[in-house]
């Protein structure tokens, strides 16, 4: 008997044709918007997360704050960090290593084509291997930099793959101009799926300081903590130290100390806020769709009064009539949700691939089956609830009055 309800409801929807599809439009648009935009938000989160390129959970990032431009972290600020700040941080009891980083913006020329991007300093000695390990930097072809490589550079993967677009493929042994100075390419890094790291120029720290005329300033300080359990204390100690060195009070800091997890958490909170706003806007369309279902079901009750009278005259109970209209309304919502889910998932999948191509990420698009199930169940419930009052009206039709109509 339960299956019969769905069969009768489906036949009724097919019979209504145009009116049914117009009623489904509101549910379809709402569900498609929610599914696609949440999916795109998840894809954007995954793509951006892949840009950080830091694998260690025991690394704190220290950078100056204040007035900053649109360049790399720590650049364009009023009061920069210094090598002395780095040395003081490294002396803290909870700190294992402290590594100053320089990420200046500059000019790269190859094949008479000029491009602009970022250089990244690589320290000498044992800290070199530590930077490579933390950032998961490996050579795709050639090798990584060594101590004493004063006129040599390693380039990110996109220079090797041709995505950097210099009109000619680059190879190990080629010469490039950085800030109008000649450098030999000794290697290319493996692809990280990061717009930043796949398009960066690796140079030894002393070369960067000389080439860009940088004295004591540093852009970012990477701090390796002795144990991940000490991260909260390390963060607190570094902040206390820098407040004293930079002569600022609590709440007036012109610097920030972050863990990779904290940075990603901040990003997630922003994206979640945007998604909630999107859901609220899309919900308006779903409410309109629900009102459309109510209107359609009331019209259906009026049009089928004679059918209701015949069903009651041959023994149908009020509950039978109620369930037929109730399930019909739920099925109407479900079909709208199904179409919306399919379209929304396709939009999210294709859109995520577009985001990856735009920012140079290799994050794989994914299908959120939990979201799909929730959307289908929610659309059926929304439709069914919208049909309760019309279904009750149909169930309480008097058979004689219904037949006379």
ZIDAQUI-V12470 format. One record per residue. N is the residue number from 1. RES is the residue in three letters. SS is DSSP state (H for helix, E for strand, L for the rest). Layout:
# ZIDAQUI-V12470
{{N/RES/SS} {N/RES/SS}}
This chain:
# ZIDAQUI-V12470
{{1/UNK/L} {2/UNK/H} {3/UNK/H} {4/UNK/H} {5/UNK/H} {6/UNK/H} {7/UNK/H} {8/UNK/H} {9/UNK/H} {10/UNK/H} {11/UNK/H} {12/UNK/H} {13/UNK/H} {14/UNK/H} {15/UNK/H} {16/UNK/H} {17/UNK/L} {18/UNK/H} {19/UNK/H} {20/UNK/H} {21/UNK/H} {22/UNK/H} {23/UNK/H} {24/UNK/H} {25/UNK/H} {26/UNK/H} {27/UNK/H} {28/UNK/H} {29/UNK/H} {30/UNK/H} {31/UNK/H} {32/UNK/H} {33/UNK/H} {34/UNK/H} {35/UNK/H} {36/UNK/H} {37/UNK/H} {38/UNK/H} {39/UNK/H} {40/UNK/H} {41/UNK/H} {42/UNK/H} {43/UNK/H} {44/UNK/H} {45/UNK/H} {46/UNK/H} {47/UNK/H} {48/UNK/H} {49/UNK/H} {50/UNK/L} {51/UNK/L} {52/UNK/L} {53/UNK/L} {54/UNK/L} {55/UNK/L} {56/UNK/L} {57/UNK/L} {58/UNK/L} {59/UNK/E} {60/UNK/E} {61/UNK/E} {62/UNK/E} {63/UNK/E} {64/UNK/E} {65/UNK/L} {66/UNK/L} {67/UNK/L} {68/UNK/L} {69/UNK/L} {70/UNK/L} {71/UNK/L} {72/UNK/L} {73/UNK/L} {74/UNK/L} {75/UNK/L} {76/UNK/L} {77/UNK/L} {78/UNK/L} {79/UNK/L} {80/UNK/L} {81/UNK/E} {82/UNK/E} {83/UNK/H} {84/UNK/H} {85/UNK/H} {86/UNK/H} {87/UNK/H} {88/UNK/H} {89/UNK/H} {90/UNK/H} {91/UNK/L} {92/UNK/L} {93/UNK/L} {94/UNK/L} {95/UNK/E} {96/UNK/E} {97/UNK/E} {98/UNK/E} {99/UNK/E} {100/UNK/E} {101/UNK/E} {102/UNK/L} {103/UNK/L} {104/UNK/L} {105/UNK/E} {106/UNK/E} {107/UNK/E} {108/UNK/E} {109/UNK/E} {110/UNK/E} {111/UNK/L} {112/UNK/L} {113/UNK/E} {114/UNK/E} {115/UNK/E} {116/UNK/E} {117/UNK/E} {118/UNK/E} {119/UNK/E} {120/UNK/E} {121/UNK/E} {122/UNK/E} {123/UNK/L} {124/UNK/L} {125/UNK/L} {126/UNK/H} {127/UNK/H} {128/UNK/H} {129/UNK/H} {130/UNK/H} {131/UNK/H} {132/UNK/H} {133/UNK/H} {134/UNK/H} {135/UNK/L} {136/UNK/L} {137/UNK/L} {138/UNK/L} {139/UNK/E} {140/UNK/E} {141/UNK/E} {142/UNK/E} {143/UNK/L} {144/UNK/L} {145/UNK/L} {146/UNK/L} {147/UNK/L} {148/UNK/L} {149/UNK/L} {150/UNK/L} {151/UNK/L} {152/UNK/E} {153/UNK/E} {154/UNK/E} {155/UNK/E} {156/UNK/L} {157/UNK/H} {158/UNK/H} {159/UNK/H} {160/UNK/H} {161/UNK/H} {162/UNK/L} {163/UNK/L} {164/UNK/L} {165/UNK/L} {166/UNK/L} {167/UNK/L} {168/UNK/L} {169/UNK/L} {170/UNK/L} {171/UNK/L} {172/UNK/L} {173/UNK/L} {174/UNK/L} {175/UNK/E} {176/UNK/E} {177/UNK/E} {178/UNK/E} {179/UNK/L} {180/UNK/L} {181/UNK/E} {182/UNK/E} {183/UNK/E} {184/UNK/E} {185/UNK/E} {186/UNK/E} {187/UNK/E} {188/UNK/E} {189/UNK/E} {190/UNK/L} {191/UNK/L} {192/UNK/L} {193/UNK/L} {194/UNK/L} {195/UNK/L} {196/UNK/L} {197/UNK/H} {198/UNK/H} {199/UNK/H} {200/UNK/E} {201/UNK/E} {202/UNK/E} {203/UNK/E} {204/UNK/E} {205/UNK/H} {206/UNK/H} {207/UNK/H} {208/UNK/H} {209/UNK/H} {210/UNK/H} {211/UNK/H} {212/UNK/L} {213/UNK/L} {214/UNK/L} {215/UNK/L} {216/UNK/L} {217/UNK/E} {218/UNK/E} {219/UNK/L} {220/UNK/E} {221/UNK/E} {222/UNK/E} {223/UNK/E} {224/UNK/E} {225/UNK/E} {226/UNK/L} {227/UNK/L} {228/UNK/H} {229/UNK/H} {230/UNK/H} {231/UNK/H} {232/UNK/H} {233/UNK/H} {234/UNK/H} {235/UNK/H} {236/UNK/H} {237/UNK/H} {238/UNK/H} {239/UNK/H} {240/UNK/H} {241/UNK/H} {242/UNK/H} {243/UNK/H} {244/UNK/H} {245/UNK/H} {246/UNK/H} {247/UNK/L} {248/UNK/L} {249/UNK/L} {250/UNK/L} {251/UNK/L} {252/UNK/L} {253/UNK/L} {254/UNK/L} {255/UNK/E} {256/UNK/E} {257/UNK/E} {258/UNK/E} {259/UNK/E} {260/UNK/H} {261/UNK/H} {262/UNK/H} {263/UNK/H} {264/UNK/H} {265/UNK/H} {266/UNK/H} {267/UNK/H} {268/UNK/H} {269/UNK/H} {270/UNK/H} {271/UNK/H} {272/UNK/H} {273/UNK/H} {274/UNK/H} {275/UNK/H} {276/UNK/H} {277/UNK/H} {278/UNK/H} {279/UNK/H} {280/UNK/H} {281/UNK/H} {282/UNK/H} {283/UNK/H} {284/UNK/H} {285/UNK/H} {286/UNK/H} {287/UNK/H} {288/UNK/H} {289/UNK/H} {290/UNK/H} {291/UNK/H} {292/UNK/H} {293/UNK/H} {294/UNK/H} {295/UNK/H} {296/UNK/H} {297/UNK/H} {298/UNK/H} {299/UNK/H} {300/UNK/H} {301/UNK/H} {302/UNK/H} {303/UNK/H} {304/UNK/L} {305/UNK/H} {306/UNK/H} {307/UNK/H} {308/UNK/H} {309/UNK/H} {310/UNK/H} {311/UNK/H} {312/UNK/H} {313/UNK/H} {314/UNK/L} {315/UNK/L} {316/UNK/L} {317/UNK/L} {318/UNK/H} {319/UNK/H} {320/UNK/H} {321/UNK/H} {322/UNK/H} {323/UNK/H} {324/UNK/H} {325/UNK/H} {326/UNK/H} {327/UNK/H} {328/UNK/H} {329/UNK/H} {330/UNK/H} {331/UNK/H} {332/UNK/H} {333/UNK/H} {334/UNK/H} {335/UNK/H} {336/UNK/H} {337/UNK/H} {338/UNK/H} {339/UNK/H} {340/UNK/H} {341/UNK/H} {342/UNK/H} {343/UNK/H} {344/UNK/H} {345/UNK/H} {346/UNK/H} {347/UNK/H} {348/UNK/H} {349/UNK/H} {350/UNK/H} {351/UNK/H} {352/UNK/H} {353/UNK/H} {354/UNK/H} {355/UNK/H} {356/UNK/H} {357/UNK/H} {358/UNK/H} {359/UNK/H} {360/UNK/L} {361/UNK/L} {362/UNK/L} {363/UNK/L} {364/UNK/L} {365/UNK/L} {366/UNK/L} {367/UNK/L} {368/UNK/L} {369/UNK/H} {370/UNK/H} {371/UNK/H} {372/UNK/H} {373/UNK/H} {374/UNK/H} {375/UNK/H} {376/UNK/H} {377/UNK/H} {378/UNK/H} {379/UNK/H} {380/UNK/H} {381/UNK/H} {382/UNK/H} {383/UNK/H} {384/UNK/H} {385/UNK/H} {386/UNK/H} {387/UNK/L} {388/UNK/H} {389/UNK/H} {390/UNK/H} {391/UNK/H} {392/UNK/H} {393/UNK/H} {394/UNK/H} {395/UNK/H} {396/UNK/L} {397/UNK/L} {398/UNK/L} {399/UNK/H} {400/UNK/H} {401/UNK/H} {402/UNK/H} {403/UNK/H} {404/UNK/H} {405/UNK/L}}
